[in-house]
Amino acid sequence: MKTTPTLAQVLVATAFLFCGRLAVAADAAHLVDDVETLYRSHPVIYAEFSETIKVVSTKSEQKKKGRIWISKPNKIRWETLEPEPEILISDGVQFWFYTPPFEKGDRGQVVIRKSKNVQTELLDGILAGDFKKLEKSGNKVTELQDTLEIIPKLGSGGDLKKIRVQIQKDHLIHEINLSYHSGNDTQIILVSVQFPKSVDSALFHFSPDHNTDVLRE
């Protein structure tokens, strides 16, 4: 059965992509200011990641590894390489969620969604770095030394309970944690963070071949 990245995965991806922009609150601590300065000065970001998803209902744990490219302000390529490949791409206008064939003779699948149908009100506020707006809307934003915590207002984040972004002493984003009311958790560990001078724009577009089923939502 085909699987595609969920909205939660999109939220994790974009939270990381724009994590530098999360640090623009007026009363930001010096460390967070330094993170903002670092990430703002680089329009292209590359990182490798390991992801752990814990599901309480099945008492299961899923681990993934892959790599991420970002081209600001809104282009994303999130490639999962292990255990099974899948790709999430956005050119700022639409998202592609691609799952390649599992075996020879199978067909791949790509789900296409407009960006406006993927982003949530909470995510829009995070991407804009508008903490005052988030707080006025009932969201709680707290800075805890080397961690930024965002708790969405009831009903605005679905099952999402809180997001925590951990910052290293070298001002790089090291870890993103998503906690859910259901008890589920997603952890993203970032390594080999780099700031390339440029990136091929073709990375942020997807053209399905004849062996791929296309689903538009």
PATORGU-428742 format. One line per 8 residues: their letters; for each residue x negated, y negated, z of N, C-alpha, C, O. Coordinates in nm, 3 decimals, decimal comma, padded with zeros to 5 digits. Each point is the difference from the previous one (the first is absolute). Layout:
a) X/Y/Z/X/Y/Z/X/Y/Z/X/Y/Z | ...
***
This chain:
mkttptla) -00,084/00,118/00,000/00,084/-00,118/00,000/-00,088/-00,124/00,000/-00,100/-00,006/00,072 | 00,137/-00,094/-00,154/-00,078/-00,121/-00,008/00,020/-00,087/00,124/00,109/-00,006/00,056 | -00,216/-00,059/-00,015/00,010/-00,096/00,109/-00,059/-00,132/-00,047/-00,091/-00,001/-00,084 | 00,142/-00,110/00,135/-00,053/-00,130/-00,034/-00,027/-00,078/00,127/00,061/00,028/00,104 | -00,152/-00,125/-00,109/-00,026/-00,080/00,119/00,126/-00,067/00,052/00,082/-00,049/-00,079 | -00,066/00,046/00,209/00,118/-00,059/00,061/-00,021/-00,150/00,020/-00,110/-00,051/-00,018 | 00,219/-00,018/00,055/-00,011/-00,141/00,029/-00,097/-00,024/00,115/-00,069/-00,102/00,002 | 00,064/00,196/00,093/-00,094/-00,014/00,111/-00,143/-00,003/-00,052/-00,083/-00,076/00,049
qvlvataf) 00,053/00,160/-00,150/-00,133/00,000/-00,058/-00,030/-00,132/-00,070/-00,112/-00,049/00,005 | 00,214/-00,007/-00,070/-00,017/-00,130/-00,063/-00,034/-00,105/00,105/-00,086/-00,085/-00,020 | 00,157/00,092/00,134/-00,023/-00,095/00,108/-00,141/00,011/00,053/-00,065/-00,101/00,026 | 00,017/00,224/-00,009/-00,138/00,020/00,046/-00,097/-00,059/-00,100/-00,094/-00,071/00,037 | 00,116/00,100/-00,164/-00,091/-00,048/-00,104/-00,006/-00,150/-00,004/-00,108/-00,059/00,001 | 00,224/-00,004/-00,004/00,002/-00,145/-00,012/-00,044/-00,068/00,128/-00,059/-00,108/-00,005 | 00,086/00,169/00,119/-00,048/-00,059/00,125/-00,153/-00,007/-00,003/-00,059/-00,098/00,047 | -00,005/00,202/-00,101/-00,146/-00,003/-00,010/-00,044/-00,099/-00,107/-00,095/-00,076/00,021
lfcgrlav) 00,163/00,076/-00,136/-00,040/-00,084/-00,109/-00,008/-00,146/00,039/-00,089/-00,074/-00,042 | 00,185/00,034/00,124/00,007/-00,140/00,036/-00,035/-00,023/00,146/00,039/-00,101/00,060 | -00,114/00,196/-00,001/-00,031/-00,012/00,141/-00,077/-00,127/00,030/00,019/-00,060/00,106 | -00,105/00,016/-00,197/-00,071/-00,124/00,022/00,096/-00,116/00,011/-00,028/-00,096/00,073 | 00,140/00,102/-00,143/00,097/-00,108/00,003/00,085/00,003/00,126/00,073/-00,095/00,028 | -00,082/00,202/00,047/00,075/00,006/00,124/-00,060/-00,092/00,106/00,063/-00,026/00,103 | -00,180/-00,024/-00,128/-00,071/-00,073/00,103/00,012/-00,151/-00,013/-00,093/-00,072/00,038 | 00,203/00,021/-00,090/00,012/-00,142/-00,023/00,086/-00,070/00,104/00,032/-00,118/-00,017
aadaahlv) 00,006/00,185/00,121/00,080/-00,063/00,105/-00,078/-00,116/00,062/-00,122/00,006/00,012 | 00,194/-00,111/00,026/-00,064/-00,122/00,046/-00,087/00,023/00,122/-00,105/-00,063/00,013 | 00,147/00,150/00,077/-00,071/00,021/00,126/-00,087/00,125/-00,003/-00,024/00,062/00,104 | -00,023/-00,024/-00,222/-00,078/00,124/-00,014/-00,128/-00,006/00,081/-00,064/-00,105/00,011 | 00,025/00,219/00,045/-00,125/00,010/00,074/-00,116/-00,011/-00,099/00,019/00,017/-00,120 | -00,141/-00,046/00,173/-00,114/-00,021/-00,087/-00,030/00,122/-00,086/-00,032/-00,015/-00,118 | 00,041/00,134/00,174/-00,029/00,120/-00,076/00,095/00,013/-00,119/-00,043/00,031/-00,111 | 00,172/-00,056/00,135/00,098/00,012/-00,106/-00,022/-00,109/-00,104/00,020/00,023/-00,120
ddvetlyr) -00,061/-00,142/00,164/-00,035/-00,108/-00,093/-00,114/00,045/-00,092/00,001/-00,028/-00,120 | -00,099/00,096/00,179/-00,114/00,048/-00,078/00,043/00,102/-00,104/-00,051/00,003/-00,112 | 00,147/00,083/00,151/00,053/00,099/-00,095/00,068/-00,071/-00,116/-00,021/00,035/-00,116 | 00,103/-00,133/00,149/00,069/-00,077/-00,104/-00,100/-00,065/-00,095/00,019/00,004/-00,122 | -00,124/-00,063/00,176/-00,101/-00,065/-00,083/-00,068/00,099/-00,092/-00,021/-00,027/-00,118 | -00,013/00,144/00,173/-00,068/00,103/-00,079/00,087/00,049/-00,114/-00,045/00,003/-00,115 | 00,170/00,037/00,145/00,085/00,060/-00,102/00,050/-00,103/-00,101/00,020/00,033/-00,117 | 00,000/-00,155/00,162/00,048/-00,103/-00,092/-00,105/-00,033/-00,106/00,034/-00,037/-00,112
shpviyae) -00,162/00,051/00,148/-00,107/-00,035/-00,092/-00,025/00,106/-00,106/-00,083/-00,021/-00,089 | 00,152/00,134/00,096/-00,020/00,108/-00,097/00,131/00,038/-00,067/00,088/00,055/00,066 | -00,072/-00,083/-00,194/00,125/00,031/-00,070/00,018/00,149/-00,029/00,112/00,044/-00,027 | -00,221/00,033/00,031/00,008/00,144/-00,028/-00,053/00,078/00,120/-00,106/-00,032/00,055 | 00,180/00,135/-00,015/-00,039/00,084/00,113/00,010/00,146/-00,041/00,093/00,041/-00,068 | -00,191/00,037/00,111/00,001/00,146/-00,021/-00,027/00,068/00,133/-00,081/-00,048/00,079 | 00,149/00,158/-00,054/-00,024/00,077/00,123/00,038/00,145/-00,022/00,086/00,032/-00,084 | -00,149/00,055/00,159/00,040/00,140/00,005/00,077/00,021/00,130/-00,027/-00,067/00,100
fsetikvv) 00,121/00,161/-00,101/00,083/00,016/00,118/00,022/00,147/00,035/-00,007/00,088/-00,086 | 00,035/-00,065/00,213/00,053/00,128/00,046/00,130/-00,032/00,072/00,005/-00,093/00,081 | 00,098/00,168/-00,109/00,134/-00,026/00,052/00,051/00,123/00,074/-00,011/00,112/-00,049 | 00,066/-00,135/00,167/00,059/00,108/00,078/00,146/-00,035/00,028/00,029/-00,104/00,058 | 00,061/00,193/-00,099/00,143/-00,021/00,020/00,051/00,107/00,095/-00,012/00,119/-00,027 | 00,067/-00,162/00,140/00,053/00,092/00,099/00,152/-00,007/00,000/00,058/-00,107/00,016 | 00,007/00,224/-00,034/00,146/00,008/-00,004/00,047/00,080/00,121/-00,031/00,118/00,015 | 00,106/-00,186/00,072/00,041/00,061/00,126/00,098/00,115/-00,020/-00,012/00,104/00,064
stkseqkk) 00,110/-00,122/-00,154/00,107/00,098/-00,017/-00,051/00,137/-00,041/00,056/00,103/00,039 | -00,164/-00,101/-00,118/-00,056/00,128/-00,046/-00,130/00,035/00,073/-00,061/00,104/-00,026 | 00,019/-00,193/00,117/-00,126/00,017/00,073/-00,115/00,026/-00,096/-00,089/00,082/00,025 | 00,092/-00,156/-00,136/-00,101/00,020/-00,104/-00,090/-00,122/-00,012/00,035/-00,110/00,043 | -00,148/00,131/-00,103/-00,097/-00,106/-00,022/-00,056/00,015/-00,141/-00,048/00,108/-00,037 | 00,053/-00,213/-00,040/-00,050/00,002/-00,137/-00,115/-00,098/-00,013/00,008/-00,114/00,045 | -00,115/00,159/-00,106/-00,118/-00,083/-00,020/-00,023/-00,026/-00,149/00,014/00,090/-00,083 | -00,049/-00,213/00,052/-00,026/-00,039/-00,138/-00,128/-00,081/-00,006/-00,040/-00,064/00,097
kgriwisk) -00,025/00,068/-00,214/-00,117/-00,083/-00,025/00,010/-00,062/-00,138/00,060/00,057/-00,091 | -00,117/-00,175/00,077/00,006/-00,064/-00,130/-00,073/-00,133/-00,001/-00,092/-00,022/00,078 | 00,134/-00,066/-00,170/-00,067/-00,129/-00,016/00,100/-00,105/-00,043/00,105/00,031/-00,056 | -00,139/-00,156/00,084/00,090/-00,111/-00,024/-00,074/-00,113/-00,071/-00,114/-00,032/00,035 | 00,180/-00,026/-00,135/-00,049/-00,123/-00,062/00,103/-00,109/00,021/00,120/00,026/-00,004 | -00,166/-00,148/00,027/00,087/-00,115/00,013/-00,052/-00,111/-00,088/-00,120/-00,029/-00,001 | 00,209/-00,033/-00,074/-00,033/-00,121/-00,072/00,105/-00,104/00,041/00,116/00,011/-00,038 | -00,158/-00,111/00,114/00,094/-00,098/00,051/00,056/-00,085/-00,113/-00,071/-00,027/-00,098
pnkirwet) 00,198/-00,018/00,110/00,075/00,001/00,124/00,090/00,122/00,022/00,047/00,020/00,112 | -00,020/00,062/-00,215/00,105/00,100/00,018/-00,018/00,129/-00,080/00,098/00,070/-00,025 | -00,220/-00,039/-00,015/-00,022/00,122/-00,076/-00,061/00,107/00,089/-00,092/-00,027/00,078 | 00,143/00,150/-00,090/-00,039/00,109/00,089/-00,020/00,129/-00,081/00,076/00,028/-00,093 | -00,176/00,047/00,129/-00,014/00,138/-00,049/-00,040/00,086/00,119/-00,111/-00,014/00,053 | 00,202/00,103/-00,012/-00,018/00,086/00,117/-00,005/00,143/-00,052/00,103/00,056/-00,036 | -00,222/00,003/00,032/-00,021/00,134/-00,055/-00,022/00,101/00,112/-00,096/-00,011/00,076 | 00,185/00,107/-00,066/-00,022/00,113/00,091/-00,069/00,110/-00,080/00,050/00,042/-00,105
lepepeil) -00,165/00,004/00,153/-00,077/00,102/-00,070/00,014/00,138/00,062/-00,004/00,101/-00,071 | 00,022/-00,095/00,203/00,013/00,127/00,072/00,116/-00,011/00,099/00,025/-00,108/00,052 | 00,046/00,217/-00,025/-00,015/00,135/-00,059/00,060/00,012/-00,140/-00,042/00,086/-00,077 | 00,139/-00,169/00,045/00,060/00,000/-00,133/00,000/-00,142/-00,054/00,033/-00,093/00,072 | -00,071/00,076/-00,198/-00,010/-00,135/-00,055/00,135/-00,067/-00,021/00,098/00,065/-00,038 | -00,093/-00,195/00,063/00,115/-00,084/-00,031/-00,050/-00,144/-00,006/-00,101/-00,034/00,062 | 00,171/-00,049/-00,136/-00,045/-00,136/-00,020/00,115/-00,097/00,020/00,110/00,022/-00,049 | -00,137/-00,131/00,121/00,093/-00,112/00,014/-00,068/-00,121/-00,063/-00,113/-00,035/00,036
isdgvqfw) 00,181/-00,029/-00,130/-00,056/-00,115/-00,070/00,101/-00,114/-00,001/00,120/00,023/-00,015 | -00,168/-00,145/00,032/00,085/-00,117/-00,020/-00,077/-00,108/-00,073/-00,116/-00,028/00,032 | 00,180/-00,032/-00,132/-00,058/-00,112/-00,072/00,059/-00,132/00,047/-00,022/-00,105/-00,061 | 00,100/00,110/00,171/00,064/-00,118/00,053/00,142/-00,018/-00,048/00,076/-00,079/00,056 | -00,041/00,152/-00,162/00,136/-00,008/-00,055/00,078/00,127/00,029/00,118/-00,005/00,034 | -00,185/00,119/-00,047/00,065/00,126/00,029/-00,098/00,098/00,061/-00,122/-00,016/-00,011 | 00,177/00,119/00,076/-00,077/00,108/00,059/00,018/00,127/-00,083/00,109/00,029/-00,048 | -00,219/00,045/00,033/00,005/00,134/-00,058/-00,043/00,099/00,108/-00,102/-00,021/00,066
fytppfek) 00,179/00,127/-00,046/-00,033/00,107/00,093/-00,019/00,128/-00,083/00,098/00,061/-00,042 | -00,222/-00,023/00,020/-00,028/00,110/-00,092/-00,049/00,125/00,072/-00,090/-00,005/00,084 | 00,152/00,118/-00,118/-00,044/00,131/00,047/-00,036/00,083/-00,122/00,088/00,030/-00,081 | -00,214/00,010/00,065/-00,040/00,080/-00,116/00,052/00,142/00,008/00,046/00,042/00,107 | -00,051/00,034/-00,216/00,044/00,140/00,003/-00,079/00,080/00,103/-00,121/-00,019/00,015 | 00,191/00,108/00,056/-00,068/00,084/00,099/-00,078/00,112/-00,067/-00,111/00,034/00,041 | 00,170/00,024/-00,145/-00,062/00,113/-00,067/00,013/-00,018/-00,152/00,077/-00,084/-00,047 | -00,151/00,161/-00,026/00,007/-00,002/-00,145/00,141/00,039/-00,045/00,054/00,101/00,046
gdrgqvvi) 00,002/-00,179/-00,132/00,136/00,025/-00,046/00,104/-00,084/00,072/00,112/-00,015/-00,049 | -00,148/-00,042/00,166/00,090/-00,090/00,072/00,000/-00,138/-00,065/-00,086/-00,031/-00,083 | 00,182/-00,050/00,121/00,005/-00,138/-00,046/-00,030/-00,095/00,117/00,034/00,029/00,115 | -00,095/-00,140/-00,146/-00,022/-00,102/00,100/00,127/-00,083/00,018/00,097/00,016/-00,075 | -00,098/-00,104/00,174/00,116/-00,085/00,024/-00,046/-00,137/00,046/-00,090/-00,012/00,083 | 00,152/-00,093/-00,138/-00,026/-00,134/00,046/00,133/-00,068/00,033/00,093/00,000/-00,081 | -00,086/-00,059/00,199/00,116/-00,078/00,042/-00,038/-00,147/-00,010/-00,103/-00,042/00,053 | 00,187/-00,036/-00,121/-00,028/-00,143/-00,022/00,102/-00,084/00,074/00,121/00,020/-00,016
rksknvqt) -00,169/-00,114/00,097/00,088/-00,091/00,073/-00,049/-00,143/-00,016/-00,120/-00,024/-00,006 | 00,211/-00,069/-00,001/-00,036/-00,140/00,000/-00,059/-00,036/00,137/00,046/00,049/00,103 | -00,146/-00,135/-00,104/-00,064/-00,039/00,126/00,101/-00,059/00,098/-00,008/00,024/00,120 | 00,104/-00,102/-00,172/00,098/-00,062/00,087/00,089/00,102/00,069/00,062/-00,030/00,102 | -00,055/00,152/-00,157/00,081/00,106/00,060/-00,080/00,086/00,096/00,055/00,091/00,063 | -00,184/-00,119/-00,050/-00,087/00,078/00,088/-00,033/-00,078/00,127/00,004/00,056/00,109 | -00,035/-00,183/-00,123/-00,040/-00,080/00,116/00,120/-00,030/00,089/00,112/-00,021/-00,048 | -00,137/00,018/00,178/00,103/-00,031/00,099/-00,021/-00,141/00,051/-00,104/-00,061/-00,023
elldgila) 00,203/00,009/00,094/-00,013/-00,133/00,058/-00,119/-00,006/00,094/-00,074/-00,098/00,002 | 00,055/00,204/00,076/-00,113/00,006/00,092/-00,131/-00,003/-00,076/-00,091/-00,076/00,035 | 00,081/00,157/-00,140/-00,123/00,007/-00,078/-00,029/-00,133/-00,068/-00,115/-00,042/-00,008 | 00,219/-00,025/-00,043/-00,019/-00,131/-00,063/-00,064/-00,098/00,097/-00,090/-00,075/-00,037 | 00,137/00,076/00,163/-00,056/-00,089/00,100/-00,146/00,031/00,029/-00,081/-00,090/00,018 | 00,048/00,220/-00,014/-00,139/00,041/00,023/-00,088/-00,043/-00,115/-00,108/-00,055/00,021 | 00,153/00,081/-00,144/-00,078/-00,036/-00,118/-00,025/-00,149/-00,007/-00,106/-00,044/-00,045 | 00,203/-00,035/00,090/-00,014/-00,145/-00,002/-00,079/-00,053/00,119/-00,037/-00,117/00,003
gdfkklek) 00,010/00,204/00,094/-00,070/-00,042/00,121/00,081/-00,099/00,081/-00,056/-00,080/00,075 | 00,188/00,085/-00,089/00,089/-00,096/00,065/00,053/00,057/00,132/00,113/00,048/00,006 | -00,196/-00,054/00,097/00,039/00,057/00,128/00,112/-00,077/00,067/00,085/00,059/00,067 | -00,084/-00,191/-00,085/00,107/-00,079/00,060/00,135/00,041/-00,057/00,100/00,009/00,072 | -00,098/00,016/-00,203/00,124/00,044/-00,064/00,041/00,136/00,053/00,118/00,024/00,026 | -00,215/00,065/-00,009/00,029/00,134/00,053/00,056/-00,010/00,142/00,095/00,069/00,035 | -00,156/-00,156/00,044/00,045/-00,015/00,139/00,139/-00,064/00,006/00,082/00,039/00,083 | -00,057/-00,137/-00,170/00,132/-00,063/-00,004/00,108/00,099/-00,042/00,117/-00,012/00,038
sgnkvtel) -00,158/00,111/-00,117/00,094/00,102/-00,047/00,021/00,110/00,104/00,079/00,092/-00,021 | -00,150/-00,102/00,133/00,019/00,097/00,107/-00,109/00,103/00,011/00,008/00,089/00,085 | -00,114/-00,100/-00,170/-00,113/00,092/00,009/-00,100/-00,050/00,104/-00,015/-00,120/00,019 | -00,052/00,212/00,046/-00,098/-00,036/00,102/-00,141/00,021/-00,056/-00,033/00,109/-00,047 | -00,048/-00,213/00,052/-00,137/00,006/-00,051/-00,095/-00,029/00,116/00,011/-00,102/00,068 | -00,106/00,194/-00,046/-00,092/-00,013/00,112/-00,142/00,029/-00,045/-00,023/00,095/-00,077 | -00,072/-00,174/00,123/-00,142/00,027/-00,026/-00,062/00,056/00,127/00,004/-00,063/00,105 | -00,062/00,182/-00,117/-00,057/00,070/00,115/-00,149/00,022/-00,024/-00,041/00,109/-00,041
qdtleiip) -00,038/-00,211/00,066/-00,146/00,005/-00,018/-00,035/00,038/-00,144/00,006/-00,084/-00,089 | -00,042/00,211/00,065/-00,039/00,040/-00,135/00,114/00,064/-00,077/-00,024/00,066/-00,101 | 00,149/-00,085/00,145/00,116/00,064/-00,062/00,113/-00,101/-00,019/00,028/-00,082/00,088 | 00,036/00,089/-00,204/00,119/-00,078/-00,027/00,120/00,094/00,003/00,002/00,100/-00,073 | 00,098/-00,131/00,156/00,118/00,085/00,013/00,125/-00,074/-00,046/00,023/-00,114/00,039 | 00,056/00,181/-00,122/00,125/-00,057/-00,050/00,113/00,097/00,033/-00,003/00,117/-00,039 | 00,102/-00,166/00,111/00,117/00,080/00,033/00,121/-00,060/-00,071/00,040/-00,112/00,032 | 00,019/00,185/-00,128/00,113/-00,057/-00,075/00,126/-00,011/00,084/00,021/00,077/00,094
klgsggdl) 00,062/-00,173/-00,129/00,128/-00,013/00,070/00,087/00,121/-00,033/-00,018/00,064/-00,104 | 00,111/-00,033/00,192/00,087/00,115/-00,016/00,076/-00,009/-00,132/00,067/-00,099/-00,029 | -00,078/00,204/-00,051/00,074/00,006/-00,125/-00,074/-00,052/-00,122/00,047/00,017/-00,112 | -00,164/-00,081/00,133/-00,071/-00,057/-00,115/-00,109/00,089/-00,055/-00,043/-00,017/-00,114 | -00,004/00,114/00,194/-00,111/00,083/-00,044/00,036/00,146/-00,014/-00,088/00,086/-00,005 | 00,219/-00,057/-00,001/00,040/00,140/-00,009/-00,044/00,075/00,124/00,026/-00,043/00,112 | -00,094/00,156/-00,132/-00,047/00,081/00,113/-00,131/-00,054/00,058/-00,046/00,046/00,104 | -00,014/-00,145/-00,174/-00,129/-00,051/00,044/00,010/-00,072/00,135/00,084/-00,089/00,018
kkirvqiq) -00,168/00,129/00,076/00,001/-00,059/00,134/-00,103/-00,111/00,015/00,031/-00,108/00,051 | -00,153/00,133/-00,097/-00,104/-00,102/00,006/-00,116/00,034/-00,093/-00,019/00,116/-00,039 | -00,057/-00,219/00,004/-00,120/00,015/-00,081/-00,117/-00,057/00,080/00,012/-00,108/00,058 | -00,122/00,179/-00,055/-00,120/-00,050/00,065/-00,117/00,004/-00,099/-00,026/00,104/-00,062 | -00,044/-00,215/00,049/-00,117/-00,010/-00,088/-00,122/-00,025/00,086/-00,009/-00,102/00,069 | -00,087/00,195/-00,073/-00,120/-00,011/00,084/-00,116/-00,056/-00,081/-00,022/00,040/-00,114 | -00,051/-00,132/00,175/-00,109/-00,071/-00,066/-00,133/00,037/00,063/-00,013/00,004/00,122 | -00,087/00,024/-00,207/-00,134/00,032/00,050/-00,077/-00,126/00,036/00,043/-00,111/-00,033
kdhlihei) -00,155/00,128/00,099/-00,082/-00,115/00,039/-00,060/-00,070/-00,121/-00,035/-00,118/00,008 | 00,022/00,190/-00,120/-00,052/-00,063/-00,122/00,111/-00,068/-00,080/-00,021/-00,042/-00,113 | 00,142/00,033/00,176/00,115/-00,072/-00,056/00,071/00,076/-00,111/00,086/-00,057/-00,068 | -00,119/00,183/00,048/00,069/00,082/-00,099/00,119/00,070/00,065/-00,004/00,037/00,117 | 00,109/-00,018/-00,194/00,115/00,076/00,046/-00,039/00,147/00,003/-00,043/00,056/-00,101 | 00,056/00,006/00,217/-00,045/00,138/00,017/00,115/00,100/00,006/-00,012/00,112/-00,050 | 00,122/-00,152/00,111/00,107/00,098/00,023/00,137/-00,068/-00,002/00,016/-00,111/00,050 | 00,082/00,181/-00,109/00,139/-00,046/00,001/00,086/00,113/00,056/-00,009/00,114/-00,045
nlsyhsgn) 00,091/-00,147/00,144/00,089/00,098/00,061/00,145/-00,044/-00,013/00,034/-00,114/00,034 | 00,050/00,204/-00,082/00,143/-00,024/-00,007/00,069/00,097/00,094/-00,017/00,122/-00,010 | 00,096/-00,176/00,102/00,075/00,083/00,095/00,148/-00,015/-00,029/00,047/-00,110/-00,032 | 00,029/00,220/00,043/00,142/00,001/-00,034/00,084/00,037/00,121/-00,046/00,069/00,090 | 00,170/-00,117/-00,089/00,092/00,032/00,110/00,024/00,150/00,011/00,027/00,050/00,109 | -00,037/00,020/-00,221/00,021/00,145/-00,001/-00,112/00,075/00,071/00,013/00,119/00,030 | -00,125/-00,190/-00,004/-00,115/00,065/00,062/-00,109/00,032/-00,100/-00,111/00,039/00,038 | 00,142/-00,054/-00,167/-00,100/00,024/-00,103/-00,107/-00,110/00,001/00,027/-00,112/00,042
dtqiilvs) -00,146/00,147/-00,088/-00,110/-00,096/-00,005/-00,079/00,018/-00,129/-00,015/00,112/-00,050 | -00,036/-00,223/-00,002/-00,091/00,004/-00,113/-00,124/-00,080/00,036/00,009/-00,114/00,045 | -00,124/00,176/-00,065/-00,128/-00,064/00,030/-00,085/-00,006/-00,127/-00,016/00,100/-00,070 | -00,037/-00,218/00,040/-00,088/-00,018/-00,114/-00,137/-00,046/00,050/-00,010/-00,103/00,066 | -00,095/00,180/-00,096/-00,137/-00,037/00,033/-00,069/-00,044/-00,129/00,003/00,072/-00,100 | -00,064/-00,189/00,103/-00,064/-00,056/-00,119/-00,152/00,007/00,013/-00,056/-00,036/00,103 | -00,010/00,084/-00,210/-00,146/00,007/-00,002/-00,048/-00,052/-00,135/00,078/-00,015/-00,094 | -00,208/-00,012/00,087/-00,062/-00,046/-00,126/00,073/-00,120/-00,059/00,020/-00,007/-00,121
vqfpksvd) 00,019/-00,087/00,207/00,068/-00,121/-00,049/-00,101/-00,085/-00,077/-00,108/-00,031/00,050 | 00,146/-00,006/-00,174/-00,087/-00,078/-00,086/00,078/-00,115/-00,062/00,123/00,001/-00,003 | -00,197/-00,101/-00,047/00,062/-00,116/-00,065/-00,062/-00,018/-00,138/-00,086/-00,086/-00,018 | 00,129/00,165/-00,081/-00,054/-00,013/-00,136/00,027/-00,139/-00,058/00,098/-00,065/00,036 | -00,185/00,023/-00,124/00,018/-00,131/-00,063/00,115/00,000/-00,099/00,062/-00,103/-00,025 | -00,033/00,221/-00,033/00,108/00,010/-00,097/00,054/00,142/-00,001/-00,060/00,090/00,059 | 00,174/-00,070/-00,126/00,060/00,132/-00,011/00,076/00,008/-00,132/00,055/-00,099/-00,046 | -00,053/00,217/-00,013/00,069/00,021/-00,127/00,151/-00,015/00,020/00,058/00,071/00,082
salfhfsp) 00,005/-00,162/-00,154/00,144/-00,024/00,015/00,083/00,122/-00,036/00,115/00,011/00,043 | -00,171/00,081/-00,122/00,073/00,122/-00,039/00,030/00,089/00,121/00,088/00,085/-00,007 | -00,161/-00,104/00,116/00,026/00,080/00,120/00,138/-00,029/00,060/00,053/00,081/00,076 | 00,004/-00,195/-00,111/00,125/-00,044/00,061/00,118/00,009/-00,096/00,098/-00,075/00,012 | -00,108/00,166/-00,105/00,111/00,026/-00,092/00,006/00,150/-00,026/-00,103/00,067/00,000 | 00,223/-00,016/-00,023/00,016/00,143/-00,025/00,085/00,021/-00,125/00,109/-00,055/-00,012 | -00,161/00,135/-00,081/00,072/00,036/-00,122/00,020/00,151/-00,002/-00,096/00,074/-00,022 | 00,218/-00,026/00,046/00,024/00,145/00,004/-00,022/00,065/-00,135/00,030/-00,058/-00,105
dhntdvlr) -00,083/00,180/00,107/-00,019/00,074/-00,124/00,124/00,085/-00,029/00,098/-00,005/00,074 | -00,104/00,084/-00,182/00,115/00,079/-00,044/00,035/00,112/00,097/00,108/00,058/-00,006 | -00,202/-00,027/00,098/00,024/00,109/00,095/00,044/-00,052/00,137/-00,012/00,071/00,101 | 00,063/-00,194/-00,098/00,041/-00,061/00,128/00,145/-00,042/-00,006/00,042/-00,072/-00,091 | 00,036/00,117/00,189/00,140/-00,043/00,012/00,004/-00,138/00,065/-00,069/-00,025/00,099 | 00,150/-00,064/-00,156/00,010/-00,137/00,050/00,135/-00,024/00,068/00,105/00,021/-00,060 | -00,110/-00,064/00,186/00,120/-00,030/00,076/-00,003/-00,147/00,040/-00,094/-00,043/00,068 | 00,194/-00,034/-00,108/00,006/-00,141/00,035/00,103/-00,022/00,109/00,113/00,049/-00,008
e) -00,152/-00,124/00,110/00,090/-00,025/00,114/00,019/-00,150/00,018/00,072/-00,043/00,091
***
